[in-house]
């Protein structure tokens, strides 16, 4: 068969570069380095116990990969080799390669011959090959079909090689030479050849296996002779099932759980640096290592490649890891000066590899483990009294008697853990880093060599514009009045980005009639599911805008010169600062300015030549010793137009990378063009180190001078605010991709282009995705010329140099086209109000019309009619079709009660579905109205804010939707302005009225694909009848994520388009983030088909679907369900005021103002009419195309064809073929959802609990249950809670009705969504997501009897405990991990210590911490109270006091609450801490700090004044 | 932008009108001034809609939210700039436009719309007061010469735009005044003539050459016209009035509305009208046929002349007070309009068909009419009219004014001589760019569109200017207007 595995090639929209994975990682070691077979057995046992973190695809027996990395088992191999006639030399004298070879014998021999040849060429001894036995009887068919021939090659150390390290380097060279030789061949041999490991001290056994299969597959591993002092194991959950053996972990040095978000930039920079590499260790061999990073490598592989290089060139394992994954050292973080200097110094040579990463790496004797600065992956460990170290993503993966345990801990964010088996000890972070930080006088080197702007002399001459040219420049650079008013004014006045609402309905840049800035052809990418976005607002301390620019030195050496660069606090330069840079003359620093203007009067094609010329000019400047290049478009006049700044920057950046000189210079952009946040992000993303937006500054001064910005803001303040807003905005865009530092973002190219052709992209924006082709540089030139001529046309000077309106944000008659315009809005309202299909047809015609105005990708597609069209009566009835329709997730809060309930009534009447949105739902709506209408939303959304997500809410749902991203602002959390949080909304959301609600950007229980699978499982447990949705937003790779969702047992995946609406989002997000659903949907359908997963998941799409035609295209591209939001709102009276964020909706929809709500005039009938019109319109198209049912039509992208009739000056170059390419799969692959997912609920412990609780559930009698528990028992108590809520509603059962006692290590999501009346007691410990979403009941945890460790210093529960809890009580004897009680809105908790970010976003409840806390406590906390026992006085420095005040505990009420809860804690857990506090109550009390949110305090006081108690607050 | 809660804080409050009894005694405009704060409060009511329906309701595409906002901020001069960006003559439209923008205002869905028209007037009046409105002659001349024929609002707008683009414009007018209907048709109480003249003066200073009393085709030959100018723009209006071919039409005392109104305008301007020619309502029983704006102008004029009694008769049915369901927002509401003239008196009657006139000594004395009913529409979509048997009646009358609208441009003379093609309705036929069938000859305004609003005429003139400029120069940065 031997055809290229699908995973290796692009097909349609599928691009393997966007494959994602995540997983469970484990490690077991003997601390003193004693080898034994037992370690291997334990390693494999960990794999078995982590198997729920891995995944399998369509073939239940094919895993996504599992593996084990161990030391070379010398005794075992010597014996095995002897049997086949290979005489192995002594330990360390030979290397072992674990090689995957082609299964075809001929091909295999070719490879083997090559391997032998290279070994000999490199002067080492070839000893022979050994077949590694592989028993594939138990593995899946996909794994079997793709199974390589697995052999070990043995290499004897050559005579010139003096030591083990040298030999290891030689083996590295051999591997790289082989890889390159195979990579350069014309055939596909390289695809089937892979070296899993080649080393003289370690070996990797891995494969496309489940964690449980490793042992059975490799008999070697069970051989008692095989031994190692440690075993690193890994179970993989990948997004695809296009099985590949080589993608299993461990890699050669590392196991990785998470993602490297900056990988594109890291690879670019490593490539750029290569030319300057010089190493004594390698000498001439250096070039043999190129390319350092294997082309097409995954993020982990790229990391592994780089780490390998750093180790081989002489850095120690911990040193290299510190360079690659530095911890946060921002101003808010307390770090020693030495360490700060170490990190700063090293940042001059390498940008961080940034992302949610837990990396375990080994050099054969030492094992280093690091966690990224955000601490987004769990890693728990135990050290026993007999020197055994067990580390894993979960606690409880090995059974260890409690009395054996010496230490029980977790890895903290940014911290490193090092086991040195030579030294036979664990070296803690502090000692380790202190030693490394003092290796060299880094601080002095920095002081002597680093340059800052402050040190540079004030420039004599700062450039200014002459006022007369301002108008012309503005027009030349395409400024509009909207740019000034809507974007720049809020930045200049408030220092923040403008907020807007509703979705984008203007054409893609490539379909726009007018010239567009090049920036507009790019869309921001964002993290979803496989990696989390970060929180640039609440977790600002991990972010940084600081960066070096200048000339980098050799990566492998350490000299004072390395830090001889310019350090910038942030990347936007004022005019004066730019002049400082321009005139820099310190040491070897030198700046050159290269003009980016081109002569407009030359012939067409001059732009391309000008870019070439610019690149040559820059090269010459670099050659002449410049370390900073300023790309400047100053000097525009009638003859000279500017090269678009993004084109100039990216072209130079990639030119220098290719030339190998990129790291010798920093790029500074001096341009009149950039003015919005997206522009700056793009320039940085394509290589700019700093930007001087001189025209934007000039405009700000002009506006201030004209008194447009209000009296307080002069030009100077405006400029300062603007720079601040840009900084914040860029941080936000970075954070959407989970990138923390601007240094890593620079050159990371986190964008997808839409409408640029391949030639242009390959040349100037290399490696950027652009999937449907589009314009080339000639059209960019034409656009530039058009803008220029609007200022300088024919030499005529207009008296009236008014700027263009723009009309991009608000419709204007002569501005950009909007699909929702006065004509379409009124036609839609009239048709649905009067039930006139005729009028609807006029509406549809106006929307669908393509002769006059192209707006969307679907507009570029035509239907292929059938030769044998059907009669309309033969098509399934509209009443069936409307059941596939849903309204979008619009929260109560974003819209009024009246509007929200109208949507529900309308959809419920016709069997369609409405969606709660993220704001919870009044439980009184769960009961039908007397007239039979139901106000209950069928779809209940679970978003990152978890507002009002109670158990009762979850069980009252047909579907549960996990919102991973939202089309209008993917990568950001929901946002509800304080004006709209009235008493009723606050009550439903469990939040403080009047306080703005911003949801966390990530779900704190989803940092990876296996976490998502876990949440799906959690929700399925609480409501087994509900379909679980996952809402994603279209971007490249979304199909791959969707496949991951299917494998994670999602029942429905929703692919949202970028144009979806919003109640409030930053304008740059509305306009520039995400991609059209057409792309995401087509990719999803293609990838699901290729993986044979399409049949088990429903695909829904939404994003400004307006007409039956839109639905038909969506169906043909792969959707079987359809969502609508904006159009339904319009049928209810919305007139696109886009004032949702201001609470002033004049038609009573997007407002909570009681006066305005009275104006709501929407009727359910209008929406019902609309849905039937859509269905009818769809039926007509179906008849014409010959489809009887929607199911027949799903995914028939082959029945679409590109629409060629339109002559559009920009759209001509588009190529939709990849979107319309149906993958070739066998006939039995399902093309729409036909089978239900197997959620594996039958294994749940809760079946037992429910059975045992029968008396309680049915009669309310008390029951007591006692059971052992272990980490594979996940989601315990949840299904039971669902049963309670279904029967007993919001309140649940009376306290202590169902009592459960467990002992052992509980799995993830223990106690999730616990309902009232259930009391859980756990003796032992628990993993992540403990009691998340708890809405009642009680949960107690304390160590197992017999434990000898000190509980109050021991991590007993994992990360993200109590996330989104709405009620109940929890007592934890011991420490909790990071992000404790995030979004708690009602639970009362006592815990003895928490990690970073405790009580973040909390809006209610009480948290008592009796011990240490981590950093950033109470960030964004707006309600509830925390009491922290601050023994050492450090609390104030660890608490984020933006929104809270710190007070002593003096009020009687406070003292009572505190004492009472601590007494309960003692009662339930026997806590020593509690006992001590109570015994010395009066002495200890002054050391308690009460953390009180300012807003909460205000509201409580207001209520007190108005005589209301908290309880009596109206529920409307 | 704007004050988000303004519409909740302030109610619609247009400027007050002078009391009817007082204003009928003179020919001055009837609105009182707003205070600065009044205007700013009213500006604050604008919601700055992302889809401003007012802006589509306005043929000129006036940037209404922009200037409402600026007035709210008190930035009058910038407001004036934004107003002039789309409208050459806001002082005309601010006074006499029926303001289709206002019923299209989003607020009018469930309350009173923003006082858009008065805002426009307030801004431009402020501009003149402050001296901000000054001649803006072009920086350089293109050397091209353009003839614009007819000096109504379309001709004035086209001339000003073309002049600003650098062309040398000659505007021909056959009457003795520049301004067309603005000057001679519209009564002073709606638009005082110094308002027209001050704009004409500014245009003259900008370099537009005005030639009054010149009838092109008679006083200047077509050949000379073509020879002397690089392009011609016809803005000659639709002055052919609709007639009523009934018995007794020839009797004395029956006049076209325009004969009556122009004479009154000349009289106010100080012309002597010989008693023999005078048409006056003083002491007379007056009947106005036609219920439109011209009829209302006649009504107001008759009151001011001291008429004894005035009837206004309309063939069609009285429009409802509120929008019927088939005429929803944001469509132009087909509702009963009460113009200021109606406040001053007169009796309106509907469903009346005039059958003829009778009189003595060649002088009209009676109007004979019958009541009609309107039935369901026929095949062509027009409702069918039926006379009500036995409903015949007569009204004693001394003066009858025919205000039943206009049919099209005058064909005789210029139009015929130029040979431009006409459309089925007798209007000059042009493409969307306003080019006629004859190269180099453009047409705009009522002569193309049929009788319409001043705001349409200005829009037409602006579009024609854009097209003429493009024709002359190959490209144009003059704004193009969707018509």
Interface residues (C-beta under 8 A of the other chain):
Chain A: X481 X485 X486 X502 X706 X707 X708 X790 X793 X794 X796 X797 X798 X799 X800 X802 X805 X809 X810 X811 X812 X813 X814 X818 X820 X821 X822 X823 X825 X826 X829 X830 X833 X834 X1133 X1135 X1136 X1137 X1138 X1139 X1142 X1143 X1144 X1146 X1147 X1153 X1155 X1156 X1159 X1161
Chain B: X1 X4 X5 X7 X8 X47 X48 X49 X50 X51 X52 X53 X55 X56 X61 X63 X65 X66 X75 X78 X81 X85 X104 X106 X107 X109 X110 X136 X138 X139 X140 X142 X164 X165 X166 X325 X326 X328 X329 X330 X331 X473 X474 X475 X477 X479 X480 X482
